Amino acid sequence: MADDRGINHSDFVERFRLKGVEQAEAEGEADTLEHIAKRIFAEIVNQSETSVAKAESLARTHERYDAARIKAIKAHTRASVLKAELEAMRIGFEAWRTRNANRRAETKIQ
C-alpha cells in the first residue's frame, strides 16, 4: 500500500527492520571491541612490575591499548550514527502517519 508520494508501507517497514538489525550488530561489535580494549589494558597492567597506579598509567598510553580504544570508539560512533538514522526513520514514519490521519479527518469533515 503506497501513499500519494509513492511510499510503500511494507517497503518502509522492511528498510526500518534492516536498519535496526544493522544498528544492533554495530552496537554488538562496539561492545566487543570495548571488551577487547579492557582485556588489553588488564594484560598490560598485569605484565608490569611496578605499582598498580604506575602500571595503569603506562597501560593508558600503551600503543596496543590506544589502538584498541580507537577501534572501539569508531565502532561506538558508527552505532550511534545508525541509531540516529533509525530514529530519523521513525520520526519520518510518525509524521507520515499524522499527515494521513489529518487527511482522513479533513475528508470526513467536508
Phi, psi and omega in degrees: 000120182252150175272186184291348177261006178083016179276121180270123184300313183292325176295318179297315181300318180293318177298320179296316179298313181297320177296321178296319177296315179300317180295317180296318178295320179295321178294319177298318177297317179297317179296320178297314180295325176295318178297317178299317179299319179295322178294319178298316178303312181297319178300315181296316179297315183292334179278346182281146180252027179248188177296159181300317181299316180290321179297319178294320178297317178294321181296321181297335181256003181290141184301316180298315181293318180300315179297319180294319179296319179298317177299316181295318180296316178298320179294319177295322178297314178300316179297322179293320178297315179297322177297319178295320178296319178297318178295321177296321177296317180296317179296317177300319179295317179297321177295319178300314179298317180297315178301317180294320178295318178296320179297318178295319179296319179296323180294322180291325181291320183286000000 
